[in-house]
Structure formats: structure tokens, C-alpha cells
Amino acid sequence: MVANHNEEVAVSDAEFVSGPALILRSMASDPGRRVIVTADGADVTAGDFAAATYRLAHELIARGAGRGTTVTLLTGNTAEALSARYAAGLAGARVVNLYDGMSVPVLAEITTSVDTEVLLVDAERYADAPELVRRAEVPTVLTLGPARPAARSARTRSPPPRTAPPNPRTSGSAPTTT
């Protein structure tokens, strides 16, 4: 139920479309359009961003992410981080960002307190991952983009792949996971 000027208005699941799904849907109208310029000057097109986001959403769903689960982001301000945020939203999961500048013990406490099911780590935060994983029980840890030696020590749990694709009205996919 959604409150609207003191009146309750019912919104069914069939009517709900997530913010990330709306944004990705709008990108489909011009897949060749540049939507992101990375810090190193690389262009990311709408089509590439959407395809990567949907791939990650499928991966998250296959690993059990969805309503009632938390995906925590140990990321910088990267295209992969934005895609990961959208992918988690498409899967229906809660998203928690671990901010740069916090000590690893504080990050571990936050990670544990929000019941993180999946931790996503990008290249900007690979160095923090091993110590965080040692301090916080996280069932699944995935890296975004190519794996770095520090991130390879993070543990992962791989459930059997799920064949059902995410609901395009509420879910979607992102950059490479390793």
C-alpha cells in the first residue's frame, strides 16, 4: 500500500516496475548512446551497460539474491558499481554501500549487521576484501571486472545455476563477475 494524501492506494506487483528497470528500459531506445565515461576515459554505451547489468542480475538471482536478501557493495565510484546497484535492484534485493574511508572492523560490523548474503567488490576496493571477508561471515563474495590476486582469496559459494531468467519488469544484469 502506498499512502497518497492520507488515502491508501494499492499497488500490485504486476504494476510495479523498479527504478533500475525503467532506466534500463529507456536505454534500449538508443543502445549505441554513450551513457558513462569511466575515470580512465573509456566510453560505455547504453547497450553494453544494460547487457552487463542484466548478466549480473541473472548471476545474483542464480545465487539466491532477491526479496529479503541483502547485496552489499564494497565498491568505488565506478561503472561496475552503478551496474551492480542496478542489478541488485533488478533482483529485488536490498542494497547496502560500504563507504570508503571506514575502517575494516567497522565495515565488517555493518556487513554482518545487515545480514549480507552477497558481497560485490570492484577494482577500487579489492585491497579491503580479504580482511573484510576474514572478519564478516558472508556466504558469497564476487568480484566485478577482472579478478585481482587479493580478491581471489575471497571465498565464494556457487549454488547450482538457475534457469529461470529474472522478471524484466523488476529485475536486470551488469559487468563481468569472476
C-alpha positions as CSV (number, residue, x, y, z in Angstrom):
1,M,0.0,0.0,0.0
2,V,1.2,3.5,-0.8
3,A,0.0,6.5,1.2
4,N,-1.3,9.3,-1.0
5,H,-2.7,12.3,0.8
6,N,-4.0,10.2,3.7
7,E,-5.6,7.7,1.3
8,E,-4.2,4.2,0.8
9,V,-3.7,3.2,-2.8
10,A,-2.9,-0.5,-3.6
11,V,0.0,-1.1,-6.0
12,S,0.1,-4.7,-7.2
13,D,3.3,-6.5,-8.2
14,A,2.1,-6.5,-11.8
15,E,2.0,-2.7,-11.8
16,F,5.4,-2.2,-10.1
17,V,8.4,-1.5,-12.2
18,S,11.7,-0.8,-10.4
19,G,13.7,2.3,-11.0
20,P,16.6,0.4,-12.4
21,A,14.3,-1.4,-14.8
22,L,12.8,1.9,-16.0
23,I,16.3,3.3,-16.6
24,L,17.5,0.2,-18.5
25,R,14.3,0.2,-20.5
26,S,14.9,3.8,-21.6
27,M,18.4,2.9,-22.6
28,A,17.1,0.3,-25.0
29,S,15.8,3.1,-27.3
30,D,19.4,4.1,-28.2
31,P,21.8,1.2,-27.3
32,G,24.7,2.9,-29.0
33,R,24.4,6.1,-27.0
34,R,27.3,6.8,-24.6
35,V,25.9,6.7,-21.0
36,I,29.1,6.5,-18.9
37,V,32.6,7.8,-19.3
38,T,34.9,6.0,-16.9
39,A,37.7,7.6,-14.9
40,D,40.2,6.3,-17.5
41,G,38.2,7.9,-20.3
42,A,36.6,4.8,-21.7
43,D,33.1,5.1,-23.1
44,V,30.3,2.7,-22.0
45,T,27.3,2.5,-24.3
46,A,23.7,2.1,-23.1
47,G,23.6,-1.3,-24.8
48,D,26.8,-2.5,-23.1
49,F,25.8,-1.2,-19.7
50,A,22.3,-2.8,-19.9
51,A,23.7,-6.1,-21.1
52,A,26.3,-6.2,-18.3
53,T,23.7,-5.2,-15.7
54,Y,21.3,-7.9,-16.8
55,R,24.1,-10.5,-16.8
56,L,24.9,-9.6,-13.2
57,A,21.3,-9.6,-12.2
58,H,20.9,-13.2,-13.6
59,E,24.1,-14.2,-11.6
60,L,22.8,-12.7,-8.4
61,I,19.4,-14.4,-8.8
62,A,21.1,-17.7,-9.5
63,R,23.0,-17.2,-6.2
64,G,19.8,-16.6,-4.3
65,A,19.6,-12.8,-4.2
66,G,16.0,-11.5,-4.2
67,R,13.4,-10.1,-1.9
68,G,14.5,-10.3,1.7
69,T,18.2,-10.6,0.9
70,T,21.0,-8.0,1.1
71,V,23.6,-7.4,-1.5
72,T,26.4,-5.3,-0.1
73,L,28.7,-3.2,-2.3
74,L,32.4,-2.8,-1.5
75,T,33.0,-0.5,-4.5
76,G,34.3,2.8,-5.6
77,N,32.6,5.3,-7.9
78,T,32.8,3.0,-10.9
79,A,30.7,1.9,-13.8
80,E,30.7,-1.6,-12.3
81,A,29.4,-0.2,-9.0
82,L,26.5,1.5,-10.7
83,S,25.7,-1.6,-12.7
84,A,25.9,-3.7,-9.5
85,R,23.5,-1.4,-7.7
86,Y,21.0,-1.7,-10.6
87,A,21.5,-5.4,-10.9
88,A,20.8,-5.9,-7.2
89,G,17.7,-3.8,-7.5
90,L,16.5,-5.8,-10.5
91,A,16.9,-8.9,-8.5
92,G,14.8,-7.4,-5.8
93,A,17.5,-7.3,-3.1
94,R,18.3,-4.6,-0.6
95,V,21.5,-2.8,-1.5
96,V,24.0,-1.5,1.1
97,N,27.0,0.6,0.2
98,L,30.2,0.3,2.3
99,Y,31.8,3.7,2.1
100,D,35.5,4.3,1.5
101,G,37.4,5.7,4.5
102,M,35.8,3.5,7.1
103,S,38.0,1.0,8.9
104,V,37.7,-2.6,8.0
105,P,36.3,-3.6,11.5
106,V,33.5,-1.0,11.0
107,L,32.8,-2.3,7.5
108,A,32.7,-5.8,8.9
109,E,30.3,-4.8,11.6
110,I,28.0,-3.2,9.0
111,T,28.3,-6.1,6.7
112,T,27.3,-8.5,9.4
113,S,24.5,-6.3,10.9
114,V,22.7,-6.0,7.6
115,D,22.7,-9.8,7.0
116,T,24.8,-9.6,3.8
117,E,24.1,-12.6,1.5
118,V,26.3,-11.4,-1.4
119,L,29.3,-9.0,-1.2
120,L,30.3,-7.4,-4.5
121,V,33.8,-6.0,-4.8
122,D,35.2,-3.8,-7.6
123,A,38.8,-3.0,-8.6
124,E,38.9,0.2,-6.4
125,R,38.3,-1.8,-3.2
126,Y,40.0,-5.2,-3.9
127,A,42.6,-4.5,-1.3
128,D,40.0,-4.3,1.5
129,A,38.2,-7.5,0.5
130,P,40.4,-10.2,2.1
131,E,40.4,-8.6,5.6
132,L,36.7,-7.8,5.4
133,V,35.9,-11.4,4.4
134,R,38.0,-12.7,7.3
135,R,36.1,-10.6,9.8
136,A,32.5,-11.0,8.4
137,E,30.6,-14.2,7.6
138,V,29.4,-13.6,4.0
139,P,28.1,-16.6,2.1
140,T,29.0,-15.3,-1.3
141,V,31.8,-12.8,-2.4
142,L,32.0,-11.8,-6.1
143,T,34.4,-9.5,-7.8
144,L,33.3,-7.1,-10.5
145,G,35.6,-7.0,-13.6
146,P,38.8,-9.0,-13.8
147,A,39.9,-10.7,-10.6
148,R,43.0,-9.4,-8.8
149,P,45.2,-11.6,-6.6
150,A,43.9,-10.0,-3.4
151,A,40.3,-10.7,-4.4
152,R,40.9,-14.3,-5.4
153,S,41.4,-15.2,-1.8
154,A,37.8,-14.2,-1.0
155,R,35.6,-17.3,-0.6
156,T,32.6,-17.9,-2.8
157,R,29.8,-20.4,-2.7
158,S,28.3,-21.5,-6.0
159,P,24.8,-22.9,-5.9
160,P,23.6,-24.8,-9.0
161,P,22.7,-22.4,-11.9
162,R,19.1,-21.3,-12.1
163,T,17.5,-21.5,-15.5
164,A,14.6,-19.0,-15.0
165,P,15.6,-15.5,-16.1
166,P,14.8,-12.6,-13.9
167,N,11.4,-10.8,-14.4
168,P,12.2,-8.0,-16.8
169,R,9.6,-5.7,-15.0
170,T,11.5,-6.0,-11.7
171,S,15.0,-7.3,-12.4
172,G,18.1,-6.9,-14.7
173,S,22.2,-7.6,-15.3
174,A,26.0,-5.9,-15.2
175,P,29.8,-6.0,-15.7
176,T,31.7,-9.2,-15.6
177,T,31.8,-11.2,-12.4
178,T,34.7,-13.5,-11.6
